[in-house]
Amino acid sequence: MRILALHGHGTSASILGRQLAPLTNSVFKDDEILFLEGQHECDRAPGISKLLPGPFYGYTKAYSPKAIREVHDTIEIFIEDHGPFDGILGFSQGASMALSYLLQRRTDKPNDNLPFKFAIFFSSVAALSADENYCRMILESITDEQKLAMSDFPSSDFQGLGSDARVFCTSLARAIISARTAGALQAGEENCFANGGVSHVPRVMHPLFIHERVNIPTVHVSGRQESPLLLGISALMRSLCDSEVVRQVTHGNGHDIPTRPADVQATRAAIEWAVELGRGGMAWKAHI
């Protein structure tokens, strides 16, 4: 079995390999994992041991639809050059990029099969759209006066906005705060509405605004000690996947990959379920 793996922001392919070791020694012991290294060098992520050497990478320096499309193109090229793959997995930013890629493929090519049979998301942060037209009407409905009232974004009060704009801005604010906490934002990127225009504004994928769902078996793994903000974002991302083929695993750590034997076993069971279901292709629909 061959799996494509995407690391978290401020880490690297080698660090993700270390993080996956408890699973590599059990569920993935006979599999080939290929790691896609981020293209942009950045600072060490919070919580990464000083003993682990750099360099450290992220998949993007910006989060506009154009920037996310560039990441998707990089994933696509990697698949063409090194595939085929059976599954895809990601941690944190890597999970969000994997989910974003899969859902964008489903949206752009709804009649095509995805290039993976299953997906595993560890502590996913917000997945962003590569489509500049996604939620454009919502953004354009926000008046200059309302943007001025959001001068302290992402700490703004969105009660004066329409219902869709309020949902959009609340989701975006949470994504921005989580990225800031992870050191994944450049200076001046927090207030998305300060520079005018809408093309640069990140577009958080939200189940209210996207009809398609990731329709392969997915496993979503999160830590009980993660912040309520991150747990909420991960839950929102889970709702972008077909609920009939979703498994959730909660382990005892924080924003990390499971390490305790009982947590590793629970994660292994969920992954084995996804692998077996994915091997059946779309035939699983007939057995639900």
N, C-alpha and C positions, 0 to 999 in steps of 0.2 A: 504494500500500500504506500502511496506517495502523497505527502501532505505539504502544502505551502504554508509557511509560518511568517507572521508579521509581528515585529516587536513593539514595545511601548516607546513613547517619546523620551528622549534623553537616555536611551539605553543603546542596545546594539543587537545584532544577530547572535553574537557569542554570549551575551548576557541572557537573552531569551533561552538559549540552549541550556544554560545553567539553571534558569528558573524552571524549565520543563523537566529537569533531571528526574524528579520523583515519578513523573508519568512516563518519561522515556524508558525508565527501567522496568516498567510494567506494561502499560497498554500499548506503547509505541515501540517496544523493544525490537520488533522484527520489521519495522517500517522505515522508510526513507523520508526524512524531513528536510526540505529545502527552505532556506531562510532568505527572505528578500530584505536586504539592508536598506535603511532609509537613505535618501539622497542628500540630506542637509545636515551638516555637522552642527551640534548644539551643545549646551551645557548638560552636565550630569543631572538626571532626574532626582527629585527629592526622594530620600530613602534608599538610594543606591549606594552600596558600601564604597567607602573611599579606597578599599583594597582592590576593587575591580577597575582595571585600567581602561582608559578611553582608547580611541575617540568614541563619542556618543552621537547618536543620530536621531533625526525625526524625519517623517515622510513629507513634511511641507513646512514652509515658513509663514504661509498665509492660509486663509480658510474661505476665500471667495469661491464661487462655483468654478471659475477658471482654474484656480489652484487645485481644487479637488479633482477636476477633470484630468489634470496633469498626473496626479497620483494614480487615477484609474488607468490612464494610458500606460504608466509604468508597470502596473500589475498585469495589464493585458499583454504587454511585450514579454514580460517574464514568463507568463503562461505559454505564449507561443514558442519561446526559446527553450523552455525547460519542461513543459508539460508533456503528456497530460497528467493531471493530478486527480486523486480520489477525493481529497478534502482540503479545507482551508481552516486555519486557526489564527487567532490574534489575541494579543494582550493589550488592554488599555487603548492607546491610540491605534495600535495595530488592529485591534478588534473593531474599532469604529470604521477604519478604512476598509477592512474586509466586508463589513456589513454594508457600508455605503456602496462599495463596488457591486455587490450582489444585488442590492435593491435597485440600483441605477440600471443594471442589466435587465432586471425584470421589468422595469418601467419603460426602458427604451426598446426592448425586444421581447414583448410579453409572450410571443409564440415560440421563442427559442428556449432550449434547455440551458440551464446554468452549467458552467464548466467544472462544477464540483458536485459530488454526491451528498456531502454533509459539511457542516460548518460548526466550529467551536469558538465561542467568544468568552474570553476571560476578562471580567471587569471592564466591559465596554464603556467608553465615554460616548459623547454624542456623535452619531453618524451625520454627515453633511452631504447635501445634494450637489451634483456637478451641473445641474440644469439652471441656467440663469433665469428661465421663465418660471421655475418653481417658486410659488408664493410671491411672484412679482406684483400681482394685483394687490395683495395684502400690503406689501411694502409701499406701493405707490398711493395707497389710501391713507397713509399716515401723513398728516399735514405738517407744514413747517412749524406751526405753533406747538403741535404735539411733540415734534422732534426737539424743540427748544426745552419743553418740559422734561425731556429725558436726557438733559445735559449731563447728569451724573450716571448714565448707563454704565454698567449693568445694575446699579443699585436703585433704579428708578421705580416709581409707582406707576403701573400700567392701567389703572382703573379708568382713566379717561379715554382709553382706546376702544375701538369696536371689539366684539368678541373674538373674531379670528385674529386680529392684530394683537390682542392681549395674549392669546395662546402662543402665537408665534414669538412675540418679544419675551415672554416668560421663559419659554424653552431656550431661546437664544441666550438670555441673560444667565441661565443656569449653566449652559455650555461654556460661556465666556469665563464665568467664575471658576469652573472646574479646570479649564485650561490655564488660567492664571495661577491657580494653586499648584499645578503641575509644572510651572515654569515654561509652558508651551506657547506663550504669547510674546510678541515683540512689543517694544514701547510704542504707545499710541494706538494699539489695536483694540483696546477695551471698548471704547465708545464707537460702535459701528455706524452711528448716525451723525457723527460730528463733521464728516467730510462731504456730505451731500451725495446725491445719486444713490442708486441701489445695487449697481453691478458688483460692488466689492463686499456687500453684506453677506455673511455666512448664512446658509439656509439649513437649519436643523431639520432633518427628516422627522416628520410627525405623522402618526397614524390617522389624524383627522384630515390631513391634506394629501395623503398618498393612498391610492386605492390598492396598488399591488402589494404583495407580501413575498418575502423570501420563502420559496415553496419546497425547499429541501430540509431534511431533518437538521435541527440546530440544537446545540447544547449551550446554555448560558450559565456561567460560573461566576459567582460573586462572593465577597467576604463579609461575614457577619459584622466585622469591626470597621467596615468602610463607612465613610460619612453618609448621613441621610441624603445629602445632595447626590453623591455618586450612585448610591443604591437606587434613587429615584430615576436617574438618567439611565442606568442599566435596565430598569424595569420598562421604561419607555421604549428603549431599543428592542427589548424582547417582544414588544407588541407589534413590531414591524415584521415579525416572522409568523408564518402560518401556525396558529395555535394548536392545530391537530398534530403537528410534528415538532413540538418544542419540549425540551426537558430543562428544568432549572435545578442547579446544585448550589447550595450555600455552605461554604466552609468556615472554619473558625478563625481565619486570619483576617487581615485588612485588605488593602488594594494590592493583591499578590496572587500568585498561583498556589493551589493547595500543596501543603507539605506534610500534614499530619496523616498517619496511616489510614485512619477511618475516612478522612476527607478525600484522600487519594483513591481509596476503594470506591467511594460514592461517585467520584468524577469518572473513574474508569468504567463503572457500570453504565453511566449515562452515555459516554462516548461509544462504548460497544453497542448500545442500543441504536445510536445514530448511524454507526457504520453498517450494521446489519440491515437497518431500514433503508439506508441509502443504496445499498447494493441491489435492492429490489426495484430500483428506479421508481417510476411513477406508479408502479403496480400497487404500492402501499395504499393508495387512495381507495382501492377496492376492498381493503380489509379493515377499514376504520368504521 
